């Protein structure tokens, strides 16, 4: 059977992946009105890959076409109401203080239950919505750029945690700009750390930011002129107003029909949902990491073993001082997992069994091509050497001027964006993470190729045409 990648993320533990399936995917029928299509999640070396059967996806796309996209306004109202409800529930469970570690972890699992279905679900709505929007533009001869679609899809009513943190740190820098003495800003940075230590926990495999991290950032701000700091602050505080004004000008430029306006509203909602969920993930990871450290210490085990446990195992031993040796040995043997689900059925495999199950389920395809196409994001034509990046472990091999090729990108890729000359991804569209970064940093970029990581290998030489969205393999520079 053929499967298609739904999401491909780095630095995700088995525990989170399992919770994603058992609590999130199980809401598939509630969300779509269809039973859960056959799906698998593969977790190998903290890399999370969700796969959905192509037959099931075809049925899903047909369902979306027939029942939702024909009335996008009805879809928007239905899903918006559902997400607002889940959003509030998530805030409630994550902001509450709990008496013990299990309650803390259970709150995290509840949060995953409320939000995890939205990212894979809205990905498919986005694909269908974009296709219908472009078809409508073509039919009505609307000559609109991807950049303008991106602006119309951007969030203008919500500021992310990352933006709020930058604003507050700039205010601290301006407040103490004259003295720049540690004793003067000490209390402010302590409070800032308490408030924002979790803002980069997009994954559950890193530690929260510390006082020293924020102090280092503050000192970097002190190196800039006061005028520069004021301009940065003004730009961040006026970001939403700027986007609203840009949207207004674009809407005045084109005469969109009601269908196109409804689809653009859906794309804007998808963008807003993504950033809100990202903020939730940072906080739930913070709580999970905190509880994991305490319980691992309590049981006298390595923290990485904690993340190989099932929720019911954690609950059973949360108040005990150690795990049974039999359970500890069992956990140590849990490597490379596959979680399979279809309808109400669920199976979990580890190690060799996981590999055997995957081989039985997935038809191995040999893909050959000298030319790959995708969606052009930021324009540019160049030649360069490819580096395939699957996780943070691959970052050291990326050299200045290399072309980054990945399934997708996440905020954790920031350290290597300054090195690369271009970005190519398998997944994504005009509002994906790689697209946003490419525009901000002016890096030539092509997304949604589907097969780039399967076709290209490290050190392959390619010619990238980000004007047309085409990548060609060539023999030499």
Beta strands, then each sheet from edge to edge (+ up, - down):
strand 1: 3-10
strand 2: 39-44
strand 3: 47-53
strand 4: 337-342
strand 5: 345-350
strand 6: 371-373
strand 7: 375-376
strand 8: 381-388
strand 9: 403-406
strand 10: 422-425
strand 11: 444-447
strand 12: 461-465
strand 13: 470-474
sheet 1: 1+ 3- 2+ 4- 5+
sheet 2: 6+ 13- 12+ 8- 9- 10- 11- 7+
end
